[in-house]
Amino acid sequence: MAVVDSQNKVQNDIDIDGKLTIMTLGSHCSLQVLKGAKDEGFETLLVCDEKRVDMYKRFKFIDHLISVKSFNEITNADFQTDLITRFNPILIPHGTLISTLDMAALENIKIPIFGNKWILRWESDRVLKQQLMNESDMHSPIQLESKHEIDGLCIVKLHGAAGGKGYFLVTNRKEFEDQARLLIESKTIRSEEDLFIQKYANGVPVYLQYFYSPINNELELLGIDRRYETDIDAIGRIPSKYQLSATIEPSYTVVGNIPIVLRESLLPEVYSMGERFVNASRKLVPPGIPGPFCIEGVYDNNANFTAFEFSARIVAGTNLYISGSPYSDLLYDVPMSMGRRIALEINKAKDLSKIELVTT
């Protein structure tokens, strides 16, 4: 019998008596997810672009590999039915799933998804995202309603999980219009309405990696990182006497991640922010945020945190910690990646016949 969640949406059946398979798309953090699943005793399934098959064949912890011409094939009903029949899978969402699929198509996937798939719409829409952050009582940069309000340094962002692609800095309306026109001409966006303007928050970028367990009703901090972005990070390598004449337009496309350990005195507020986000998401987007999420922002020179983003699923920065992080080491006696922590939660839910608490 199908289960109806608190938003009156149908939750797909899972055969908890059968052997579960952990499934994800071949991108972003798929290697970590499937390695963690294998460490917890699961069968693993990767759906990947046919151009990447040879690369993924190198990894023996991937039990089943299905190649597709496009990730959009996962929205095909027959394709999903075949996977459900053959593998009894649970799909682990990550940034590629969100950036590739239309939200309506994602929400209609028949394959059970780990976490709350309804909250992914809130992540991909910056208006909804800001509403949830406000409900979480986070200090956030000022959001501008119009390009006509630009009167100082601002950052302009795209909606969705684009890994920083298309972000740009402006100080006035003309700069905004010039950069927006380039994005429209390149078909990156359809119109200026696809852009989101925030006052620039100066500070050290920090990405806080959390896991909330509805089984244990506990919040865990499992890692912290910062992104390495082009060309904004590369500009620092240009000697100052050349910087004024340089014609580089800074971009924020992510190429990698760097580990960070915070001062211990900052951790109480880190946990408090995470707990407020868990409570706010449960209120606004039932059933809340089971599983991994990330709060992203900057620390200023007074060590105050300004939060400008959240990701309501596993983030790529967790790839730093496949063998565990300094924070996961404080909680677990075995190497605990975020991917393995997901698999551990699924195992617990299966054993307790509470799989509905961690999937939608």
C-alpha positions as CSV (number, residue, x, y, z in Angstrom):
1,M,0.0,0.0,0.0
2,A,1.3,3.5,-0.9
3,V,2.0,5.8,2.0
4,V,0.8,9.5,1.9
5,D,3.2,12.0,3.5
6,S,2.2,15.1,5.5
7,Q,1.9,17.1,2.3
8,N,-0.7,14.6,0.9
9,K,1.7,13.4,-1.7
10,V,2.1,9.7,-2.5
11,Q,5.3,8.1,-1.2
12,N,6.5,5.2,-3.2
13,D,6.7,1.7,-1.9
14,I,10.0,0.1,-0.9
15,D,10.3,-3.7,-0.5
16,I,12.0,-3.6,2.9
17,D,12.1,-7.4,2.9
18,G,14.0,-7.5,-0.3
19,K,17.6,-6.6,-0.9
20,L,18.0,-2.8,-1.3
21,T,20.3,-1.2,-3.8
22,I,21.8,2.2,-3.4
23,M,21.6,4.2,-6.6
24,T,22.8,7.5,-7.8
25,L,23.8,9.4,-11.0
26,G,27.4,9.3,-12.2
27,S,28.6,12.8,-11.3
28,H,29.2,15.2,-8.4
29,C,29.8,12.8,-5.4
30,S,28.7,9.4,-6.8
31,L,32.0,7.6,-6.0
32,Q,31.8,8.6,-2.4
33,V,28.1,7.7,-2.1
34,L,28.5,4.2,-3.7
35,K,31.8,3.5,-1.8
36,G,30.0,4.3,1.5
37,A,27.0,2.2,0.5
38,K,29.3,-0.8,-0.3
39,D,31.1,-0.3,3.1
40,E,27.6,-0.7,4.7
41,G,26.9,-3.9,2.8
42,F,24.6,-2.6,0.1
43,E,24.5,-3.5,-3.6
44,T,25.3,-0.4,-5.7
45,L,23.9,1.0,-8.9
46,L,25.2,3.8,-11.0
47,V,23.4,5.5,-13.9
48,C,26.0,7.4,-15.9
49,D,26.5,9.2,-19.1
50,E,27.8,6.8,-21.8
51,K,30.9,9.0,-22.2
52,R,32.0,8.3,-18.6
53,V,31.5,4.5,-18.6
54,D,35.2,3.7,-18.9
55,M,36.1,5.9,-16.0
56,Y,33.5,4.4,-13.6
57,K,34.4,0.9,-14.6
58,R,37.7,1.4,-12.7
59,F,35.9,1.2,-9.3
60,K,35.0,-2.3,-8.1
61,F,32.5,-1.1,-5.5
62,I,30.1,-0.3,-8.3
63,D,28.1,-3.5,-8.8
64,H,25.8,-2.4,-11.6
65,L,26.4,0.3,-14.2
66,I,23.8,1.5,-16.6
67,S,24.8,4.0,-19.3
68,V,22.4,6.6,-20.8
69,K,22.7,9.3,-23.4
70,S,21.1,11.8,-21.1
71,F,20.3,11.8,-17.4
72,N,16.8,12.9,-18.4
73,E,16.2,9.3,-19.3
74,I,15.7,8.7,-15.6
75,T,12.3,10.4,-15.8
76,N,11.0,7.8,-18.3
77,A,8.4,5.7,-16.5
78,D,9.4,2.4,-18.2
79,F,13.0,3.0,-17.3
80,Q,12.1,3.6,-13.7
81,T,9.8,0.6,-13.5
82,D,12.6,-1.6,-14.9
83,L,15.1,-0.3,-12.3
84,I,12.6,-0.9,-9.4
85,T,11.8,-4.4,-10.6
86,R,15.5,-5.4,-11.0
87,F,17.2,-3.6,-8.2
88,N,14.7,-2.3,-5.5
89,P,16.7,0.9,-5.4
90,I,16.9,4.0,-3.3
91,L,18.1,7.0,-5.2
92,I,20.6,9.3,-3.5
93,P,20.1,12.9,-4.9
94,H,23.0,15.3,-5.4
95,G,23.6,18.5,-7.3
96,T,23.6,17.0,-10.7
97,L,20.1,15.6,-10.3
98,I,18.9,19.0,-9.3
99,S,20.7,20.9,-12.1
100,T,19.6,18.4,-14.7
101,L,16.0,17.7,-14.0
102,D,13.0,19.9,-14.0
103,M,11.6,20.0,-10.5
104,A,8.2,18.6,-11.5
105,A,9.9,15.7,-13.2
106,L,12.1,15.1,-10.1
107,E,9.1,15.1,-7.8
108,N,7.3,12.6,-10.0
109,I,10.1,10.1,-10.0
110,K,8.7,6.7,-8.9
111,I,12.0,5.5,-7.5
112,P,12.2,6.2,-3.7
113,I,14.5,9.1,-3.0
114,F,16.6,9.4,0.2
115,G,15.7,12.6,2.0
116,N,12.9,15.0,1.3
117,K,12.6,15.5,-2.5
118,W,10.0,18.3,-1.9
119,I,12.7,20.5,-0.3
120,L,14.8,20.4,-3.4
121,R,12.4,22.8,-5.1
122,W,13.1,25.2,-2.2
123,E,16.8,24.9,-2.8
124,S,16.5,25.5,-6.6
125,D,14.3,28.6,-6.2
126,R,16.1,31.5,-4.5
127,V,12.9,33.2,-3.3
128,L,11.8,30.0,-1.5
129,K,15.4,29.5,-0.4
130,Q,15.5,32.9,1.3
131,Q,12.1,32.2,2.9
132,L,13.5,29.1,4.6
133,M,16.7,30.8,5.6
134,N,14.6,33.6,7.2
135,E,12.5,31.1,9.0
136,S,15.8,29.6,10.3
137,D,16.7,33.0,11.8
138,M,20.0,33.1,9.8
139,H,21.8,36.4,9.2
140,S,21.8,36.7,5.4
141,P,23.0,39.3,2.9
142,I,20.5,42.0,1.9
143,Q,18.4,40.8,-1.1
144,L,17.6,43.4,-3.8
145,E,14.2,43.4,-5.4
146,S,15.4,45.2,-8.6
147,K,18.5,46.1,-10.5
148,H,17.5,49.7,-9.9
149,E,18.5,49.2,-6.2
150,I,22.1,48.4,-7.0
151,D,24.2,51.1,-5.4
152,G,27.4,49.2,-4.3
153,L,29.1,45.9,-4.6
154,C,26.6,43.1,-5.2
155,I,26.8,39.5,-6.4
156,V,24.3,38.2,-8.9
157,K,23.5,34.5,-8.9
158,L,21.5,32.0,-11.0
159,H,18.7,29.9,-9.5
160,G,19.5,26.2,-8.9
161,A,22.6,24.1,-8.3
162,A,24.9,25.5,-10.9
163,G,28.2,25.2,-8.9
164,G,28.8,28.9,-9.1
165,K,28.5,29.0,-12.9
166,G,27.2,32.3,-14.2
167,Y,27.7,34.3,-10.9
168,F,29.1,37.8,-11.4
169,L,29.9,41.0,-9.4
170,V,28.4,44.4,-10.2
171,T,28.4,47.9,-8.6
172,N,25.7,49.6,-10.7
173,R,22.7,48.9,-13.0
174,K,24.7,49.1,-16.3
175,E,27.2,46.5,-15.2
176,F,24.3,44.2,-14.3
177,E,22.6,44.8,-17.7
178,D,25.8,44.1,-19.6
179,Q,26.6,40.9,-17.8
180,A,22.9,39.7,-18.0
181,R,22.9,40.3,-21.7
182,L,25.9,38.0,-22.2
183,L,24.2,35.3,-20.2
184,I,21.1,35.7,-22.3
185,E,23.0,35.6,-25.6
186,S,24.8,32.4,-24.4
187,K,21.4,30.9,-23.5
188,T,22.5,30.4,-19.9
189,I,19.4,32.3,-18.8
190,R,16.2,33.3,-20.5
191,S,15.9,36.8,-19.1
192,E,17.0,39.1,-16.3
193,E,14.2,37.6,-14.2
194,D,16.3,34.4,-13.9
195,L,18.9,36.3,-11.8
196,F,19.0,37.0,-8.1
197,I,20.8,40.0,-6.6
198,Q,22.4,40.1,-3.1
199,K,24.6,42.7,-1.4
200,Y,28.1,41.2,-1.4
201,A,29.1,39.8,2.0
202,N,32.8,40.0,2.6
203,G,34.6,37.3,4.6
204,V,36.1,33.8,4.5
205,P,33.8,31.3,2.7
206,V,32.9,28.4,4.8
207,Y,30.6,25.4,4.0
208,L,29.1,23.5,7.0
209,Q,28.3,19.9,6.3
210,Y,25.5,18.5,8.5
211,F,23.5,15.3,8.8
212,Y,20.2,15.1,10.6
213,S,19.0,11.7,11.7
214,P,15.2,11.4,12.2
215,I,15.9,7.9,13.5
216,N,18.0,9.2,16.4
217,N,16.6,12.7,16.4
218,E,20.2,14.0,16.4
219,L,22.1,16.6,14.3
220,E,25.7,15.8,13.4
221,L,28.4,18.1,12.0
222,L,30.4,15.8,9.7
223,G,32.8,18.2,7.9
224,I,33.6,21.7,6.9
225,D,35.2,23.0,3.6
226,R,35.5,25.9,1.3
227,R,35.3,26.0,-2.5
228,Y,38.1,26.8,-4.9
229,E,36.6,28.9,-7.6
230,T,37.8,30.3,-10.9
231,D,38.7,33.0,-11.6
232,I,38.0,34.7,-8.3
233,D,40.6,32.7,-6.5
234,A,43.1,32.9,-9.3
235,I,43.1,36.7,-9.3
236,G,45.1,36.5,-6.1
237,R,48.0,35.1,-8.0
238,I,48.3,38.2,-10.2
239,P,50.9,40.7,-8.7
240,S,49.2,43.9,-7.5
241,K,51.0,46.1,-10.0
242,Y,49.2,44.2,-12.8
243,Q,45.8,43.8,-11.3
244,L,44.5,47.2,-12.3
245,S,45.3,46.6,-15.9
246,A,44.0,43.0,-15.9
247,T,40.9,42.4,-17.9
248,I,39.7,39.3,-16.1
249,E,36.0,39.2,-15.3
250,P,35.8,37.2,-12.1
251,S,33.8,34.0,-12.2
252,Y,32.8,31.6,-9.4
253,T,32.7,28.2,-11.2
254,V,33.8,25.6,-8.6
255,V,36.8,23.4,-9.6
256,G,37.5,21.8,-6.2
257,N,37.2,22.0,-2.4
258,I,39.6,22.7,0.5
259,P,39.3,21.4,4.0
260,I,38.7,23.7,7.0
261,V,38.7,23.2,10.8
262,L,37.0,26.0,12.7
263,R,38.0,27.5,16.0
264,E,36.3,25.4,18.6
265,S,34.6,28.5,20.1
266,L,32.6,28.9,16.9
267,L,31.0,25.5,17.1
268,P,28.1,26.3,19.4
269,E,26.6,28.7,16.9
270,V,27.3,26.2,14.1
271,Y,25.2,23.6,15.8
272,S,22.5,26.2,16.7
273,M,22.2,27.2,13.1
274,G,21.9,23.6,12.0
275,E,19.2,22.9,14.6
276,R,17.2,26.0,13.6
277,F,17.3,24.9,10.0
278,V,16.1,21.4,10.8
279,N,13.2,22.9,12.8
280,A,12.3,25.5,10.1
281,S,12.4,22.9,7.3
282,R,10.1,20.6,9.3
283,K,7.6,23.5,9.6
284,L,7.7,24.8,6.1
285,V,8.5,21.7,4.0
286,P,7.3,18.6,5.8
287,P,8.8,16.1,6.6
288,G,11.8,18.4,6.9
289,I,15.4,17.6,6.2
290,P,16.2,13.9,6.9
291,G,19.8,13.3,5.9
292,P,22.6,15.6,4.7
293,F,22.5,19.3,4.1
294,C,24.9,22.2,4.0
295,I,24.8,25.8,5.2
296,E,27.0,28.1,3.2
297,G,28.3,31.5,4.1
298,V,31.2,33.7,5.2
299,Y,32.9,34.6,8.5
300,D,33.8,38.3,8.8
301,N,36.7,39.8,10.8
302,N,34.6,39.7,14.0
303,A,34.0,35.9,13.4
304,N,30.3,36.6,12.7
305,F,28.7,34.2,10.2
306,T,26.6,35.5,7.2
307,A,24.7,32.6,5.5
308,F,23.9,33.1,1.8
309,E,23.0,29.6,0.7
310,F,21.9,26.2,1.7
311,S,22.0,22.9,-0.1
312,A,19.3,20.4,1.0
313,R,21.3,17.2,0.0
314,I,24.8,16.0,0.0
315,V,27.4,18.5,-1.4
316,A,30.5,17.9,-3.3
317,G,32.7,19.3,-0.6
318,T,32.1,16.1,1.4
319,N,34.3,14.3,-1.2
320,L,37.2,15.6,0.9
321,Y,36.3,13.2,3.7
322,I,35.9,9.8,2.2
323,S,38.0,8.5,5.0
324,G,36.3,10.7,7.5
325,S,36.8,14.3,8.7
326,P,38.1,15.7,12.1
327,Y,34.5,16.1,13.0
328,S,33.2,12.7,12.0
329,D,36.2,11.1,13.8
330,L,34.8,12.6,17.0
331,L,31.5,10.8,16.5
332,Y,32.5,7.4,14.9
333,D,35.2,4.8,15.4
334,V,35.2,4.0,11.7
335,P,35.9,6.2,8.7
336,M,32.6,7.9,8.1
337,S,32.1,9.8,4.9
338,M,28.8,11.5,4.2
339,G,28.0,8.8,1.7
340,R,28.6,6.1,4.3
341,R,26.5,8.0,6.8
342,I,23.6,8.0,4.4
343,A,23.9,4.2,4.0
344,L,24.1,3.8,7.7
345,E,20.9,5.7,8.2
346,I,19.1,3.6,5.6
347,N,20.3,0.4,7.3
348,K,19.0,1.6,10.6
349,A,15.7,2.6,9.1
350,K,15.3,-0.8,7.4
351,D,16.1,-2.7,10.5
352,L,13.5,-0.7,12.5
353,S,10.9,-0.8,9.7
354,K,11.0,3.1,9.6
355,I,12.2,3.5,6.0
356,E,9.4,6.1,5.5
357,L,11.2,8.4,7.8
358,V,14.2,8.8,5.5
359,T,12.7,8.5,2.0
360,T,10.1,10.3,-0.1
